[in-house]
Amino acid sequence: MGENDRPYRRYLFTVRLWREEPSADQAEWRGQVQCASDGDRRAFQDWPDLIAFFAAKLEESKQDGEI
C-alpha cells in the first residue's frame, strides 16, 4: 500500500507566532492556528490551547469515522 493509499484523513495546519509587548517591561507570545482543509482558525496564548485545537480536530475525525 502506497503512502497516498492510507485510509485516514490528513491535516495541514498553519501556525503563526508573534511577540506582543503590552508594556515596556512585559512581553507575551501570541499565536494563531488554522486548519488548511476546512479553514477553521483559533487564536491561542499558550501551548495547551494549541494542543486542544489539534485534539478537537482529531476527535472530529473519530466521530466522522475517518480514523
C-alpha beads as a LAMMPS data file, in Angstrom:
LAMMPS data file: protein, C-alpha beads

67 atoms
66 bonds

1 atom types
1 bond types

-500.0 500.0 xlo xhi
-500.0 500.0 ylo yhi
-500.0 500.0 zlo zhi

Masses

1 110.0

Atoms # bond

1 1 1 0.000 0.000 0.000
2 1 1 1.455 3.376 -1.004
3 1 1 1.619 6.452 1.187
4 1 1 -1.354 8.068 -0.594
5 1 1 -3.472 4.908 -0.230
6 1 1 -3.776 5.093 3.539
7 1 1 -7.401 5.087 4.687
8 1 1 -7.257 8.064 7.011
9 1 1 -7.575 11.785 6.764
10 1 1 -4.575 14.068 6.857
11 1 1 -4.485 17.588 8.180
12 1 1 -2.282 20.503 7.303
13 1 1 -2.068 23.311 9.832
14 1 1 -0.556 26.765 9.653
15 1 1 0.749 28.037 12.975
16 1 1 1.703 31.691 13.354
17 1 1 3.576 33.036 16.377
18 1 1 4.395 36.615 17.293
19 1 1 5.525 38.556 20.315
20 1 1 3.476 41.401 21.755
21 1 1 4.707 43.901 24.289
22 1 1 1.710 45.318 26.162
23 1 1 4.069 47.388 28.308
24 1 1 7.757 48.302 28.332
25 1 1 8.616 45.648 30.930
26 1 1 6.338 42.866 29.709
27 1 1 6.300 40.676 26.591
28 1 1 3.894 37.880 25.678
29 1 1 3.785 35.357 22.884
30 1 1 0.585 35.066 20.886
31 1 1 -0.390 32.619 18.219
32 1 1 -2.964 31.549 15.702
33 1 1 -3.526 28.114 14.217
34 1 1 -5.564 27.411 11.089
35 1 1 -6.605 24.108 9.564
36 1 1 -5.913 24.313 5.823
37 1 1 -8.605 21.782 4.860
38 1 1 -11.612 23.494 6.441
39 1 1 -10.323 26.982 7.304
40 1 1 -11.139 26.603 10.997
41 1 1 -8.988 29.105 12.896
42 1 1 -8.240 29.715 16.562
43 1 1 -6.094 32.171 18.483
44 1 1 -4.064 30.910 21.435
45 1 1 -1.810 32.298 24.140
46 1 1 -0.299 29.108 25.493
47 1 1 0.623 25.612 24.328
48 1 1 -2.308 23.820 25.998
49 1 1 -4.736 25.886 23.881
50 1 1 -2.869 24.913 20.705
51 1 1 -2.849 21.236 21.679
52 1 1 -6.571 21.429 22.480
53 1 1 -7.236 22.646 18.919
54 1 1 -5.306 19.706 17.468
55 1 1 -7.110 17.275 19.787
56 1 1 -10.506 18.667 18.759
57 1 1 -9.656 18.124 15.074
58 1 1 -8.661 14.522 15.763
59 1 1 -11.852 13.968 17.745
60 1 1 -13.903 15.286 14.807
61 1 1 -12.231 12.691 12.581
62 1 1 -13.047 9.911 15.053
63 1 1 -16.687 10.952 15.176
64 1 1 -16.834 11.067 11.373
65 1 1 -15.297 7.585 11.236
66 1 1 -12.262 8.801 9.324
67 1 1 -9.616 7.487 11.706

Bonds

1 1 1 2
2 1 2 3
3 1 3 4
4 1 4 5
5 1 5 6
6 1 6 7
7 1 7 8
8 1 8 9
9 1 9 10
10 1 10 11
11 1 11 12
12 1 12 13
13 1 13 14
14 1 14 15
15 1 15 16
16 1 16 17
17 1 17 18
18 1 18 19
19 1 19 20
20 1 20 21
21 1 21 22
22 1 22 23
23 1 23 24
24 1 24 25
25 1 25 26
26 1 26 27
27 1 27 28
28 1 28 29
29 1 29 30
30 1 30 31
31 1 31 32
32 1 32 33
33 1 33 34
34 1 34 35
35 1 35 36
36 1 36 37
37 1 37 38
38 1 38 39
39 1 39 40
40 1 40 41
41 1 41 42
42 1 42 43
43 1 43 44
44 1 44 45
45 1 45 46
46 1 46 47
47 1 47 48
48 1 48 49
49 1 49 50
50 1 50 51
51 1 51 52
52 1 52 53
53 1 53 54
54 1 54 55
55 1 55 56
56 1 56 57
57 1 57 58
58 1 58 59
59 1 59 60
60 1 60 61
61 1 61 62
62 1 62 63
63 1 63 64
64 1 64 65
65 1 65 66
66 1 66 67
